[in-house]
Amino acid sequence: MFYTEVVLGFKLLLFLHVVAQFRINGQQKWPVPYRRFDRRPDVDSYCQALYPFCPTGDPDGRIPYMRDSDTISVYRLQTPVWEFKYGSLLGKFHIMHDAVGFSSAETGTNYTMEWYELFQLGNCTFPHLRQDMYAPFWCNQGAACFFEGIDDLHWSQNGTLEKIGVITGQQFNDMARWVQEDNETGIYYETWAVRSDPSPNATVWFESYDCSQFVHRTYRKLTELGAKLSSRSQTNYTKIYLYSGEPTYLGNDSAIFGQPALKNLALDICKFYHTFRPHQTFADAMISLLEAFETVVLERSFYLYYNFEYWHLPMKPPYVRITYEEVPLP
């Protein structure tokens, strides 16, 4: 029996090695393409939001229809993350949230459209380690929220509220149909962008998928539909980068956590994420901060969960950095 388990374990490790080599030897695309889905899955009842998602928007994500003859103003919106709670504090570190505003000339009604986490940023960045489950459990979904009104003070006091273009009602309706499709197929949030180094010619291993990326996709779609967008100021956006050598593919949940031969890898991944567990006391959080420094900086190791698969990142200086870089309008 022991011999059989050893043979099976060896075969599994060999298979994972072959898969990794297959990806590396000319087959793996960098950056790894973001995976899209046929439909958005139901929300697991275990996942609870501290603040409800899109409380004033349509429950089914529907966007109002505009008359083709209407003229719609388009606004660039940006404000510090959690501005409603901390004011301008996170803005001092260039940690910003982005959205798009619209205003109908015919009705005078304003609208805000943004894309963000269903269960807050922490749940989208790190998993829960549940006693009733062997594998880490992720509460990670992001979605578009469209609601009536633009809170002028919220956006302009510590951020940006700028008109960047005008579109027709027909262009708006075409954009709305695209938003519905994008929202159904792009279901999860990705905090990290991963690069080989900070230089302009660095290799991008993974792209983030967050509020600013949704705004960029929206601007590109509007441009495809014939809109002319321009800004009087530099259009900068927040990025959170990890820096590493070439990532190593590890496998999905069943490949790692369902195989006894990979028990050590499974335990190492859980140990890594235990450092970032939610609801820690202040003392525990300080200890976890030191543990995170030891793992990421001293041991140069990071486990990334992307497309519902695990990757190992061999970290290198400067390890992690928050940037506020220009992305011109299309």
C-alpha positions, -999 to +999 in steps of 0.1 A: +000+000+000+028+024+009+046+016-024+014+024-044+009+057-026+046+067-033+042+058-070+009+077-073+025+107-056+055+106-078+033+105-109+012+134-097+043+155-091+057+145-125+024+155-141+024+190-124+061+194-135+052+186-171+023+210-170+045+238-156+071+231-183+045+230-210+033+265-199+069+278-197+083+264-229+066+287-254+030+280-244+024+303-214+012+338-223+023+367-203+005+384-189-018+355-180-052+363-196-080+371-172-105+342-173-141+350-182-171+329-174-204+320-191-224+335-162-220+350-127-223+323-099-246+326-069-232+342-038-222+318-010-241+326+022-208+324+041-196+356+024-209+387+041-203+424+032-195+449+059-213+475+037-240+463+013-231+462-024-248+488-046-276+497-022-294+522-044-288+505-077-311+481-096-310+447-079-306+430-113-280+454-126-303+470-152-293+503-168-320+528-179-327+532-216-320+566-231-337+581-262-314+580-292-318+617-296-306+624-261-273+640-254-253+624-225-224+641-208-196+618-196-177+626-164-144+612-150-149+605-113-121+598-088-120+599-050-098+584-022-108+549-012-132+549+017-135+586+015-169+584+033-151+571+064-115+585+063-119+616+042-088+625+022-064+602+043-059+574+017-057+600-010-024+612+005-010+578-004-027+579-039-050+551-031-080+561-052-113+548-064-125+554-100-159+556-116-178+572-146-206+597-144-234+604-169-259+633-172-289+633-196-296+666-213-333+657-219-342+646-184-315+664-164-309+631-145-274+622-134-260+587-130-229+571-115-214+538-127-186+520-108-172+485-105-161+473-071-159+443-046-191+426-034-175+418+000-149+446+004-113+446-007-098+423+020-120+394+010-110+398-026-073+399-018-070+371+008-091+340+016-108+327+047-093+296+064-123+277+075-121+248+100-147+228+080-127+231+047-092+220+038-086+245+010-087+283+015-122+297+009-125+328-012-152+354-010-141+372-042-166+387-066-166+422-082-194+437-102-207+469-119-230+492-100-252+517-118-273+541-098-291+575-101-273+606-090-237+619-087-226+629-053-207+661-063-191+667-029-180+631-026-161+632-059-149+668-061-138+676-025-108+653-024-107+639-059-119+646-095-152+654-111-145+664-147-166+664-179-145+645-205-170+641-234-205+640-248-222+609-264-256+603-280-284+583-264-278+555-289-241+553-279-251+552-243-275+523-249-248+504-269-224+509-240-251+497-215-255+464-234-217+460-233-216+466-196-242+439-190-221+414-209-189+425-193-205+423-159-218+387-164-185+373-177-159+392-156-168+381-121-139+383-098-117+411-085-079+410-087-060+434-064-025+427-076-006+435-108+026+415-110+057+426-129+093+415-133+106+449-121+096+486-120+112+496-154+091+506-184+102+475-203+094+451-175+075+418-182+039+419-169+031+385-154-005+393-142-028+423-147-051+436-120-088+436-125-103+464-104-123+497-105-098+515-126-096+487-152-133+488-156-132+525-162-104+520-188-125+493-205-155+517-205-136+545-220-122+522-247-157+510-255-171+545-257-143+554-281-151+523-303-187+536-304-174+570-318-171+591-286-144+617-284-129+619-248-105+645-235-092+657-202-077+691-191-057+673-164-033+643-163-053+611-159-036+591-132-047+558-116-037+537-086-019+504-092-007+480-065+023+460-079+041+429-068+076+423-082+088+388-089+108+365-111+089+343-135+059+327-117+055+290-113+021+274-120+010+252-091-026+241-099-062+246-088-079+236-055-085+200-064-050+195-078-033+208-047-057+202-018-072+170-030-039+151-034-021+136-004+012+138-023+010+176-022+002+179+014+033+200+022+025+225-006-011+227+006+000+234+042+025+260+030-002+279+011-025+278+041+003+290+064+010+318+040-026+330+040-030+325+077-007+356+081-033+377+063-064+363+080-093+387+088-105+399+122-072+398+140-065+416+173-040+445+172-013+422+188-020+394+163-019+419+135+016+432+145+029+396+147+013+388+113+030+419+098+064+406+109+055+372+095+045+387+062+078+406+061+097+374+068+079+354+041+077+381+013+110+399+018+134+376+036+122+343+021+111+361-011+079+340-015+043+349-023+013+327-033-010+343-058-045+331-066-054+340-101-082+326-124-090+302-095-055+287-097-024+291-075+009+304-086+042+309-067+059+342-071+097+343-064+097+378-050+124+404-056+130+441-047+112+464-044+087+435-036+055+457-034+047+492-044+017+515-048+019+537-078-002+565-092+006+564-129-008+581-159-031+562-183-041+586-211-077+586-223-081+565-255 
